[in-house]
Amino acid sequence: MSRPTTTLHRPPSITYSRDVESVARSWTFLTNHAHVLIAVSRNPELRQRDISELVGITEGAVQRILNELEDDGYLARERIGRRNRYTVLAGQPLRHPLEAGHTIEEIIDTVNRGAVPAN
């Protein structure tokens, strides 16, 4: 019995117009943890589903990241009825030794400069 052959397809290259979807599927400079913090900083009342769509990860990954950020003191969560309201604790230091002396606030301020708040 012969094995089925598979054809490998290369991902489409990113065009000069910087197709957002193509960029989202390739690597980025910031982690998903940073992306979640940035999304929440723009709109503290986002649902996990909304964060998932903005960041491009599953709802389960968002839930895990939110829990980790809360457990490590980078995020506070307040339950309001059936929804959560998140507060980024922006004064917290970044975790990697190369980033020592810098805070979450610096990243958020830099990235959010001129940004439109997430809905």
C-alpha positions in Angstrom: 0.0 0.0 0.0 1.4 3.4 -0.9 1.5 6.4 1.4 -0.5 9.4 0.4 1.6 12.4 -0.7 1.2 15.7 0.9 2.0 19.1 -0.7 3.5 21.7 1.5 2.1 25.2 0.9 4.1 28.3 1.8 2.1 31.0 3.6 1.3 34.0 1.4 3.9 36.7 1.7 3.0 40.0 3.4 2.3 42.7 0.8 3.4 46.3 1.0 -0.1 47.2 2.2 0.7 45.2 5.4 -2.3 43.0 5.2 -3.3 42.8 8.9 -4.4 39.2 8.8 -1.1 38.1 7.3 0.9 40.0 9.9 -1.3 38.5 12.7 -0.4 35.0 11.5 3.3 35.6 11.6 5.6 36.4 14.5 5.4 39.7 16.4 7.7 41.5 18.8 5.3 41.4 21.7 3.9 38.3 23.5 0.3 37.4 23.7 0.5 38.5 27.4 1.4 42.0 26.2 -1.3 41.9 23.6 -3.9 41.0 26.2 -2.7 43.8 28.5 -2.8 46.3 25.7 -6.3 45.3 24.7 -7.6 45.5 28.3 -5.9 48.9 28.8 -7.8 50.2 25.8 -11.1 48.8 27.1 -11.3 47.4 30.6 -14.7 45.8 30.0 -13.8 43.6 27.0 -15.2 40.1 27.1 -12.8 37.3 26.8 -14.3 36.6 23.4 -13.5 40.1 22.3 -9.9 39.9 23.6 -9.6 36.6 21.7 -10.6 38.1 18.5 -8.4 41.2 18.9 -5.3 39.2 19.9 -5.9 36.3 17.5 -5.8 33.5 20.1 -8.4 31.1 21.6 -10.7 32.1 24.4 -9.1 29.4 26.5 -5.7 31.0 25.9 -7.1 34.4 26.9 -8.5 33.0 30.1 -5.2 31.4 31.0 -3.3 34.6 30.3 -5.7 36.7 32.3 -5.4 34.3 35.2 -1.6 34.4 35.0 -1.5 38.2 34.8 -3.8 38.4 37.8 -1.9 35.8 39.8 1.4 37.6 39.2 0.0 41.1 40.1 -0.2 42.7 36.6 -3.9 42.8 36.4 -6.9 43.1 38.8 -10.3 41.7 38.0 -13.6 43.0 39.4 -16.8 41.1 38.9 -19.7 43.3 37.9 -22.8 41.2 37.5 -22.0 38.6 34.8 -19.1 40.6 33.4 -15.5 41.3 34.4 -13.8 44.7 34.6 -10.0 44.6 34.3 -7.5 47.1 35.7 -4.0 46.9 34.4 -1.5 47.5 37.3 0.7 49.5 35.1 3.4 50.3 37.7 4.6 46.7 37.8 8.1 46.0 36.5 8.7 44.0 33.3 9.9 40.5 34.1 12.9 39.9 31.9 16.4 41.0 33.0 17.0 42.9 29.7 13.9 45.0 30.6 14.8 45.7 34.2 13.9 49.2 35.3 11.0 49.4 32.9 7.3 49.1 33.7 4.2 47.8 32.0 3.0 51.4 31.8 5.9 52.3 29.5 4.9 49.7 27.0 1.2 50.4 27.2 1.8 54.2 26.8 4.1 53.7 23.9 1.8 51.3 22.0 -1.4 53.2 22.8 -0.1 56.5 21.7 -2.5 57.6 19.1 -4.4 54.3 19.1 -8.1 54.0 18.8 -9.7 52.3 21.9 -10.8 48.8 21.4 -14.6 48.2 21.3 
